Amino acid sequence: LITPTIKALGWNTLDFDEVRNEYRHRSSDNPVDYALFVNRSPVLFVEAKPLEHSLEDRRWVIQAINYANAAGVDWCVLTNGANWRVYKVHAQGEVDRKLFESVSIEHRDGLAVAAKVLALLTRDNMGARAIDELWAARHVDSQVKSAIDQALQDDGIAKLLSKRLPQLGLADIRQSLQRARVSVNYPNVFGDKPLLPESAQASAVPSAVPQATGTAPTAVIAATSPA
């Protein structure tokens, strides 16, 4: 299951300069099941587990991340063939915070999303670092959302609005914001209308993996007044 998927993503599994099995970055390292190369540099490690095994075991996640980290590789995948988990190896924080996406090709209703996520792992897209653009955008979005949420709590937004609405008092604006239930929502780029960064759109994706089109996702700030 794993090798055909890697092939479908545009990697030549018969080319030693692109795909190596049981790869050791150093002779003392533990071998990783698949190491994928661009310009003879490893860019993605894929650690395989038995199909009947769940990927919930934290030891396997740590193992896959440690293999990639030791080789200086920034992305790794833990998979049992049916389920695929993509990790940003050098992201700060605990293991759970390194997870980029988890998808499954086991059920038909999850195939569309899985194809869009796995499309980021094509040889061309890994070479263009398209996945890094999405990861960076998510990191920025989470900080912006946190800042806006905090500004709503500490009157930052209310004070800004008071400058634009001098005819209204700060207390009136604060009460209006409370009635409005202001919230910030970022669309899931792998949902009904997935959108990849420009570099990913420009890269060729094998026909086996649908390519998303469009522009960068836009945050929605919703202010809904109760009836």
C-alpha positions in Angstrom: 0.0 0.0 0.0 2.8 2.4 0.9 5.1 2.0 -2.1 2.3 2.5 -4.7 1.2 5.6 -2.9 4.7 7.0 -3.0 4.8 6.2 -6.7 1.5 7.9 -7.3 3.0 11.0 -5.7 5.6 11.2 -8.4 8.6 9.5 -6.7 10.6 7.1 -8.7 11.0 4.2 -6.3 13.5 2.5 -8.6 15.8 5.6 -8.6 18.3 5.4 -5.7 18.8 9.2 -5.9 15.1 9.6 -5.1 13.9 6.8 -2.9 16.0 4.6 -0.5 14.7 1.9 1.7 16.1 1.1 5.1 18.1 4.3 4.9 20.7 5.3 7.5 22.0 8.9 7.5 24.9 7.7 9.5 26.0 4.1 10.0 25.2 4.4 13.7 21.6 5.6 13.0 18.5 3.4 13.1 17.2 2.7 9.5 14.1 4.5 8.3 11.8 2.6 6.0 11.7 5.2 3.2 13.9 8.2 2.7 12.8 10.5 -0.2 15.4 12.8 -1.8 15.3 16.0 -3.9 18.6 17.0 -5.5 20.2 14.1 -3.5 19.2 15.6 -0.2 16.7 13.9 2.1 13.5 15.9 2.4 11.0 13.4 3.8 11.2 10.3 5.9 8.4 7.7 5.8 8.2 5.2 8.7 5.9 2.2 8.0 4.0 0.1 10.5 1.8 -3.0 10.0 -1.6 -2.3 8.5 -3.5 -3.8 11.4 -1.7 -1.6 13.9 -3.1 1.8 15.1 -0.8 4.8 14.9 -1.9 6.1 18.3 1.2 4.6 20.0 3.2 7.6 21.0 6.5 5.6 20.9 6.1 5.1 17.1 5.5 8.9 16.6 8.6 9.7 18.6 10.6 7.1 16.7 9.7 8.5 13.3 10.4 12.1 14.5 13.7 11.1 16.0 14.9 9.3 12.9 14.2 12.5 10.8 15.6 14.8 13.4 18.9 12.9 13.5 19.3 13.3 9.8 18.2 16.9 9.7 15.1 16.2 7.8 12.2 18.6 8.5 9.2 16.4 7.5 8.3 12.8 8.3 5.3 10.5 7.8 4.1 7.7 10.0 1.8 5.4 8.2 0.3 1.9 8.3 -0.7 2.2 4.6 -4.3 3.1 5.3 -3.6 6.0 7.7 -1.1 8.7 7.1 0.2 11.2 9.7 2.4 14.1 8.5 4.7 15.7 11.1 6.8 18.9 11.1 9.9 17.5 12.7 11.6 20.7 13.9 8.4 22.5 15.1 8.7 23.7 18.7 6.7 22.0 21.4 5.5 18.6 22.3 5.0 15.8 19.7 1.3 16.5 19.3 2.1 20.1 18.3 4.3 18.8 15.4 1.3 17.0 13.7 0.5 18.8 10.4 -2.4 16.5 9.2 -3.7 13.0 9.7 -5.6 11.4 6.9 -7.0 8.0 5.9 -7.3 6.3 2.5 -9.2 3.5 4.1 -12.7 4.9 3.6 -14.2 6.4 0.4 -15.5 9.5 2.2 -12.0 10.5 3.3 -10.3 10.0 0.0 -10.8 13.5 -1.3 -9.2 15.1 1.7 -6.4 12.5 1.9 -5.5 13.2 -1.7 -5.2 16.9 -1.1 -3.0 16.5 1.9 -0.8 13.8 0.3 -0.5 16.1 -2.8 1.7 18.3 -0.7 4.1 15.3 -0.5 4.7 15.0 -4.3 8.3 15.3 -5.4 7.6 18.6 -7.1 5.8 20.1 -4.1 8.4 18.9 -1.6 11.1 20.5 -3.8 9.1 23.7 -3.9 8.5 23.5 -0.1 4.8 24.1 -0.6 4.0 22.4 2.7 6.3 24.8 4.6 4.2 27.7 3.3 1.0 26.2 4.7 2.7 25.3 8.0 4.0 28.9 8.3 0.6 30.4 7.4 -1.1 28.2 10.1 1.5 29.4 12.7 0.8 33.0 11.9 -2.9 32.5 11.8 -2.9 30.9 15.3 -1.0 33.9 16.7 -3.3 36.4 15.0 -6.4 34.6 16.3 -5.0 34.5 19.8 -4.2 38.2 19.7 -7.7 39.1 18.5 -9.3 36.9 21.1 -7.1 38.7 23.8 -8.0 42.1 22.4 -11.7 41.3 22.8 -11.1 40.4 26.4 -8.9 43.4 27.4 -10.9 46.1 25.6 -8.3 46.4 22.8 -10.9 46.1 20.1 -13.4 48.3 22.0 -10.8 51.1 22.4 -9.9 51.0 18.7 -13.6 51.3 17.8 -14.1 54.2 20.2 -11.6 56.2 18.2 -13.5 55.5 15.1 -16.9 56.1 16.8 -16.3 59.1 19.0 -20.0 59.6 19.4 -20.3 56.4 21.3 -19.0 55.7 24.8 -16.5 52.9 25.6 -19.1 51.2 27.8 -21.7 51.2 24.9 -19.1 49.7 22.5 -18.1 47.1 25.0 -21.7 46.0 25.5 -22.3 45.9 21.8 -19.3 43.6 21.2 -20.6 41.3 24.0 -24.0 41.2 22.2 -22.4 40.6 18.8 -20.4 37.4 19.9 -17.5 38.3 17.7 -15.4 35.3 16.6 -12.5 34.6 14.2 -12.7 31.5 12.0 -10.1 30.2 9.5 -11.4 27.8 6.9 -9.9 24.4 6.7 -7.8 24.4 3.6 -8.4 20.7 3.2 -12.2 21.0 3.5 -14.8 21.5 0.8 -12.7 24.2 -0.9 -9.1 23.3 -0.3 -6.6 26.0 -1.3 -2.8 25.4 -1.8 -0.2 28.1 -1.8 1.0 29.5 -5.2 4.1 27.3 -5.4 1.9 24.2 -5.0 -0.5 25.4 -7.6 2.4 25.9 -10.0 3.9 22.5 -9.5 2.8 19.5 -11.5 0.9 16.9 -9.5 0.5 13.4 -10.9 -3.0 12.6 -12.3 -3.6 10.1 -9.5 -3.6 12.9 -7.0 -6.1 15.8 -7.6 -4.6 19.2 -7.4 -6.3 22.0 -5.6 -6.6 25.4 -7.1 -7.4 28.9 -5.9 -5.9 31.6 -3.7 -4.8 31.6 -0.1 -7.5 31.0 2.5 -9.1 34.1 4.1 -10.0 34.4 7.8 -13.6 35.2 8.6 -14.4 37.5 11.5 -18.0 37.0 12.2 -20.1 39.3 14.3 -23.5 37.8 14.9 -26.2 39.7 16.8 -28.6 37.5 18.7 -32.2 37.7 17.7 
